[in-house]
Amino acid sequence: MDAPSVTAPGDGPADTTDASEIASSAAPDKGAAAKGGNLTVNAVVKVGEAAKVAPAQAGAPRIETYKATKPNGDVVTVTHNLDTGATSVEPVA
């Protein structure tokens, strides 16, 4: 643990960019990192693998619908498909 993090600034609180890894905080070797010319040091270690998630079951899409108020005061209906990420905004009639 004497090398910089693999995540980019602003990625926090991510400890890893690999979605299949589970990482945990650890005590870094700051002295060795400094001797190696690194200004920062990674303070996490891989402690396991994330459980495999079963694919979504076929059937009706998972959709959430709710009302929201835009900054200009207009009330709209927001429809968001949780499976595809598609979102639409319609004025409330």
Secondary structure, 3 states (H helix, E strand, C coil): CCCCCCCCCCCCCCCCCCCCEEEEECCCCHHHHHHCCCCCCCCEEEEEECCCCCCCCCCCCCEEEEEEECCCCCEEEEEEECCCCCEEEEECC
